[in-house]
Amino acid sequence: MLAAIPRVAANPWVVPGTKPGARLSSIFEPWARVRARAGLEDVRIHDLRHSYASRALALGESLPVIAKLLGHAQIQTTARYTHLTRNAVKNAATRVADDIAQDLFLQDTASRTRNRVEASALAQA
């Protein structure tokens, strides 16, 4: 991908700045052009970080992993970035409840099977 970026002669930087031999020092002007071209005038780069973190959380990534992805030293900072949707919370609650119900069903099934085996053994005795 980097090889496909056009190079500026006598500038060692992958993303050159406006001055000869300088690197891009601010992304605000290019970002404003990108937003205008995409029709997203009110989207900030910071908004994209929040969306990225929330998407990672929705995909099941843990807060420590997301913190590393965002370069956060404190998980509390990451927790503010990750916005849980009501659906995500509801889905998590359903998964936990279903798992508990399955355990209860398996225990109940095992208990009934044990009772049948014991009853059969008593009947044969």
N, C-alpha and C positions, 0 to 999 in steps of 0.2 A: 504494500500500500504506500509506504514512504517513497519507494522508487517512482511511483506514478506522479508524485507531486512535482510540478515544474520547479526547477532550481533557478535562482537568480545568480548571475555571474558575480564572482568575488564576494559572495555572502555565504558563510558556512552554515547558516541557520536553515532548518527545514521550513520554518515559517518566518520569513523575513519581515522586518519592520519597515517603516516608511523612510528611514534614513539609511544611506548606503552602509552596508556591513553590519547593520543592527538587527536584532531579533525583534519580534513582535512583543511589545511591552504592555499592551493593554488590549483586551479582547472586546471592550465595550463598543467601539466603532464597528468592527466587523460583525459583532453580534446584533447590533441595531440594523445593519443591512440584511442579515439573514432573517431576522424577525419580520422586517418590512416585506421582503420578498415572499416569505411564507404566509403573510397575513396574520402574524401572531404578535401584534404590537405590544400586548400586555404580558408576555411571558418573559420571566427573568431566568437567568442561568440558575439561580438559587432554586427556583421552582422545579427545574429539571432534576436537581439533586434530591429534592423531596420526593418527586415522582419515582426516581430511580430506587431510592431507599424503600419506599412503600411497595414498589413492584417486587423487589428482592424479598421483602418480608412476606408478601402474598405468595411467592413461589416457595416459601418454606425455609429461606435462609435465616440463620440465627442472628440476633443482635450483635454478638461479637464479630461475626463474619461481615455483616453489613458495616460495622464500625471500621473494620480494616479496609473495606472497599472504598469508603468515603474519606479515609485518612483521619478518623476521629480517635483521640486518645481516651476519651471518656464515653462509656456506653450510654450515659444519661443524655449526652448530646445526640447520639444516634436515635435514642428513643423518641426525641422530639421530632426527628426527621421522618420517622416511620408512622404514617397515619393509618390506623386500622379502620377499615370500613365496617359498617354494621354487618354486612354479609360475611366478612372474614371472621368476625367474632362469633356470629351465629353458626357458621360452618364448623368452627373449632369446637364450639359447645356441643354440636350434634355429633361430631366425630368422637369426642370424649364420652358422651352419653351412650353412643352405640357400642363403643368398646367395653364400657362397664356392663351394659346389657348383655353383650355376648359372653362375658365372663360369668355373669349370673346364670345365663342360660346353660352354659357348659357345666357349671357346678350343679345346677338343678338336674340336668340330664344325667350327669355322673351319679348323683344321689339316687335318682329313680332307677338307673341300671343296677346299682349296688343293691337297692331294696328288692328288685325283681330276682336277682341272683340269690340273695339270702332267702327269699320266700320260696324259690324253687328248691333250694337245698333243704329247707325245712319240710317241704311237701314230700320230698323223696325219702326223708329220714324216718 
